[in-house]
C-alpha cells in the first residue's frame, strides 16, 4: 500500500517506529521544525540542526525523504525556478504529529 493511501493507524505505526530509532533527538527535532514551519527545504532544516547535531547534509536529506516517501506525512514539490525541493506537512497529519511529539 502506498504511503499516501495508508490508513492513519498505519501512518502512526510507521512514525512511532521512526521515532523509536531516534537515539540523539535529531529525528524529533526535524519533526518539530516541520510541524512549526509546515513548508521546509532541506537547507533550512540543515541550517537549524547542524550546530546541535552531528549530521551530514545527505543523511538529513535521507531522513526527510523517508518522512515523505515511506511514512507519507510530507509532500514534495520541485519547481523549475528553484534549485531546492520543498517539503510540506500534509494537513491531515498535523494533529497526529502534534500529539506524538507532545507525549515525549
C-alpha positions as CSV (number, residue, x, y, z in Angstrom):
1,X,0.0,0.0,0.0
2,X,1.4,3.4,-0.9
3,X,2.2,5.8,2.0
4,X,-0.3,8.4,0.7
5,X,-3.1,5.9,0.7
6,X,-2.2,4.3,4.1
7,X,-4.7,4.4,6.9
8,X,-4.0,6.8,9.8
9,X,-3.2,3.9,12.1
10,X,-0.6,2.7,9.7
11,X,1.0,6.1,9.5
12,X,1.0,6.4,13.3
13,X,2.8,3.0,13.5
14,X,5.4,4.0,10.9
15,X,6.0,7.3,12.7
16,X,6.4,5.5,16.1
17,X,8.9,3.1,14.6
18,X,10.8,6.1,13.0
19,X,10.9,7.8,16.4
20,X,12.0,4.6,18.3
21,X,15.2,4.7,16.2
22,X,15.9,8.3,17.4
23,X,18.9,8.0,19.8
24,X,20.1,11.6,19.7
25,X,16.9,13.6,19.4
26,X,17.6,14.6,15.8
27,X,14.5,13.0,14.3
28,X,12.3,14.6,16.9
29,X,13.9,18.0,16.2
30,X,13.4,17.5,12.5
31,X,9.7,16.7,13.1
32,X,9.3,19.7,15.4
33,X,10.8,22.0,12.8
34,X,8.5,20.6,10.1
35,X,5.5,21.0,12.4
36,X,6.5,24.6,13.2
37,X,7.1,25.8,9.7
38,X,4.9,23.3,7.7
39,X,6.8,24.0,4.5
40,X,10.6,23.5,4.6
41,X,13.6,22.8,2.4
42,X,16.5,20.5,3.3
43,X,18.9,23.5,3.5
44,X,16.6,25.2,6.0
45,X,16.4,22.2,8.3
46,X,20.1,21.5,7.9
47,X,20.9,25.1,9.0
48,X,18.7,24.8,12.0
49,X,20.1,21.5,13.3
50,X,23.8,21.5,12.2
51,X,25.1,23.2,15.3
52,X,23.3,21.0,17.8
53,X,23.6,17.6,16.0
54,X,26.4,15.9,14.2
55,X,24.7,15.1,10.9
56,X,25.7,15.4,7.2
57,X,23.6,17.1,4.7
58,X,23.0,13.9,2.8
59,X,22.0,12.0,6.0
60,X,19.5,14.7,6.8
61,X,18.1,14.6,3.3
62,X,17.7,10.9,3.6
63,X,15.7,11.3,6.9
64,X,13.4,13.8,5.3
65,X,13.0,11.6,2.2
66,X,11.8,8.8,4.5
67,X,9.2,11.0,6.1
68,X,7.9,11.9,2.6
69,X,8.1,8.5,0.8
70,X,7.9,5.7,3.4
71,X,6.0,7.3,6.2
72,X,3.9,9.6,4.0
73,X,3.4,12.7,6.1
74,X,5.1,15.1,3.7
75,X,4.5,16.0,0.1
76,X,7.5,17.1,-2.0
77,X,7.3,19.8,-4.7
78,X,10.1,20.8,-7.0
79,X,9.7,23.9,-9.1
80,X,11.7,24.7,-12.2
81,X,12.9,28.1,-10.9
82,X,14.1,26.7,-7.6
83,X,17.1,24.5,-7.0
84,X,15.7,23.0,-3.9
85,X,12.6,20.8,-3.4
86,X,10.1,22.0,-0.8
87,X,8.5,19.5,1.7
88,X,5.1,20.3,3.1
89,X,3.4,18.6,6.1
90,X,0.1,17.2,5.0
91,X,-2.7,18.9,6.9
92,X,-4.3,15.6,7.9
93,X,-1.2,14.7,9.9
94,X,-0.7,17.9,11.9
95,X,-2.8,16.7,14.9
96,X,-1.2,13.3,14.9
97,X,2.3,14.7,14.8
98,X,1.5,17.3,17.5
99,X,0.1,14.6,19.8
100,X,3.1,12.3,19.2
101,X,5.7,14.9,19.9
102,X,3.8,16.2,23.0
103,X,3.9,12.7,24.5
104,X,7.7,12.6,24.6
